[in-house]
């Protein structure tokens, strides 16, 4: 039987990430997310619900995440569900689902990150620590260099008759 465990969520952090390290020096960032959903009920009224999810990210991604993210900031994550079970001090059995983050993407512009200054890397990948890739700064021309219009753009030809469309 095939198995598949994938979660994709976009929401806002409910608390600042808490960075810690395991015994073998692997970084772990714990954080919470709130995901809002709006819908119209059968009575025609708009309803809203919020789902709160606990998440963990490991490795270099944990360090980057905790450095640039804080409570209230929007983020897109993908990862997998993880089920934890433990026994409480009173002897009762406890359990919870959480998300182990494998990739993330910071959302929002510079105003969502707190204003100007250098832009951090906007996406991260969890996992073992690895050296950051060397990036060459991109040279961007100011808008006034384009004159009154943006550079010409030609859409690529799709080709083929309309009968080839599968829907």
Secondary structure, DSSP 4 states (H G I P E B T S, - for coil): ------EEEEEEESS--EEEE-TT--EEEEEEEEEEEEEE-TTS-EEEEEEEEEEEEEBHHHHHHHHH--TT-EEEEEEEEEEEEEE-TTS-EEEEEEEEEEEEEE-S-GGGGTSSSPPPPSEEE-BS--PPPP-PPPP---GGGGTTSPPP--PPP--S-GGG---
